[in-house]
Amino acid sequence: MSGMLVSARHVAQRVFAQPAAAVALAWLAALAVAAILAPLLGLDPLAQDLVRMLEGLSRDYPFGTDELGRDILARAVYGARTSLVTAAGAVTLAASIGVPMGLVAGFFGGWRDAVLMRIVDLLLALPGIMLALALIAVLGRSQAAALVAVGLTGVPTFARVARAQVLSLRRRDFVTAVEAFGGTPAYSLTRTILPNSWSPILTQMVVLSSVAILLEAALAFLGVGIPPPTPSWGEMLRTGKEYLYEAPTYAVLPGLVLTVTILAFDTIGRALSSVLEGRDAPLARPVESP
Amino acid sequence: MTVLTTDRRSLLGALAVGLPLGAALPAAAQTAAPGTLRIALLTDIANYDPHQFSFVNASLIKNLYDTLIEYTPEGRAEPSLAEAWTIAPDSRSVTVTLRRGVKFHSGNPLTAEAVATTLKKAADPSLGKNLYPTMSIVQDWTVVDPQTIRLNMKGPVPDRQITDLLQFIAVIDPAGIATVEQTPAGTGAYKLAERAVGQRIRLVANPDYWRQGEPVTKEVVFTIFSQDAAATASLESGGVDVIYGGSSRSAARLKSQGYPVLDGPGPLVQVFRINTTRGPFRNAQFRQAFNYLIDREGILRVGYAGLGQVVALPWAPSSPAYDPSYAQTYAFNIEKGRELLQRSGLSQAEMSDWKLVVNAGSQPDVAISQVVQNTLRRVGINIELDMKEGAELVDSMLKGRFDTIFGGVGNIQKFPSRVATNSIYRTANNPILGEPHPFPEYVAAIERINTTLGSGPEVKAAYDHLNKVLVETSFGIPTNTYNPGLIVTAKNVSGFTLDMDNMLVLRTTAVRR
């Protein structure tokens, strides 16, 4: 199916016909709704109760309290905001830079390809976490810095994928036809090649979301993420591990939320990939193309 | 000197958790040879120079070296290398008589010339390290005879200040003084046998030690642990006998399980340091509001598991200037703090125009800074935490590149003017507040203490005056005492000698196998 325009509705139906993907989507949807509506739920991630520190699970605090007597559930929900916003921003940034790089490199070839791909090689040569650490050392600790750092580590992936797509489509008849009718390179790239390259790029965006969440959490775990008191799953893991004896749930529950969220993105990514590549099982009732 | 005894402990619960962890411990931490005391440290030492009092060296200094005199935990001076000392009636000199028969580890005898060589190092600004500021009261010294030396002061000096100096002077063998950072050269109860940098240090008993019957334990092995939790698990599993310098939180947890926790008389005091040259902190009433706006009880509980004391002045209970009434007068009170903020005349935006620098590598600092941040939020002051680590943090702290920062202050159990050896409390060349000192009343109060001799009411009046000035100037807001040198022991370990500076003293410690 790769290389063909497909109906988004059709793809969605086939992706979510897979039970694992449906469960994953339900989790992510619930998480996103909770994160958006958190202020309406009466959850305050910053309110401290210095008398009720490191409490276990209770009716008042379903996830317990942290070392400052803050509600871990509230912090986990607000932490979702941090993770999802960072992931969305980072993926958008990575795709915005990487995809045009790949398109230009693949379409024009020659020195443009050589220069752009060496830049990509350079980025790939540096481990993502090292690159992010270096960027944060320069930019300082903030959500914007984490977003940029995580985003830049994803650039090579999008550049490579987009370039590979262009190379496979560049000599196809419909591209040649557009050029024969006087289509400019810009027209061919944006109106002909790019629409037919979305499938693997979309899959990469979903997969990279999980990588971005993990990387943001890793940065926070290493102590270079978003500064406190802003809740972040990685920061909760980092601090929670210091209190494993006193409050095991402090680290375990945010860790579980993080793990399930990453699994959810990964599951949807794999389902999407199987549908776009035609490897999924056919739907019970065939869906007609519009 | 106080010697504490503990009882045998039950390891049943700890063994269940600790055995698997113990399997991964360094060999030195697992082997329990008879007569060997195994101690867990959280940081390796920096060097063997007894004049460098940084906490990382506190595990070794008093085991490899002796000082001229010692203090009991109550602050009473006792002989050590100095058999006797006599302060001149005019308080301008002290004559020290050295103990006979004392030998350095090299076999060289302790003499007045050796003490003079040590004093020369201490008085050298590039070599004296932490002893150098204390030497500022000394004019020169005279070797009277091989066992007697006289220290001449620059002027009349209070008795306690003189004994503080003698208690700080660890005597170094002249033959080894040039290489003392690399090779210990003391008279202490133990000699260095082996060191694997970053892993372990092994000491053996000094057979020629001058204190009869000491050291009790013939061998001490220090193992360096990188994680507090690993050291704790090792104690619980029987891998080590003592943890020195672990976190307050772990100590509190072990204490609740019945492990003895020893807290010495020389804690540090945590101080909310204010750079009065910046932003809203130029305003005295704004600064004074922080005396009420800091939840000291909460900070002690969150940062130090309640192990310490709430204080509003930079003194330990054993300090002659200690006055517990201030902690009550300046107890946490949002309303009083709000009143002072209003009286400051600053706008809300001006009051929020600063950052709190935080030591990102210290969990207690991160936690207590958030307590302050949260309290300020309640009075409409919204500030950011500026997380720093390593050289960047040290640079900020020592060069005054901060608006506010938490930092521990030592020497709070000694003569009160010793507080002025800490950067924020310096009376001259203050790296934070600048030159000339912006609070001459504080400089004068310290000077008054240094020049008020005797033990009459005028001395107490000088201390009271200093306390009043400290609260009024409010460039440092003390919050609580804490002890970075907590000792947690197994119950089969006994006989610790508590040191005035909370250094680890092992010469009387015994372990039963």
Interface residues (C-beta under 8 A of the other chain):
Chain A: L46 Q48 L50 M53 E67 L68 R141 G223 P227 P228 P229 T239 E242 Y243 L244 Y245 E246
Chain B: A229 T232 R249 R253 D295 E297 G298 R301 V302 A360 G361 Q363 V366 A367 Q370 V371 Q373 N374 R377 E384 L385 D386 M387 E389
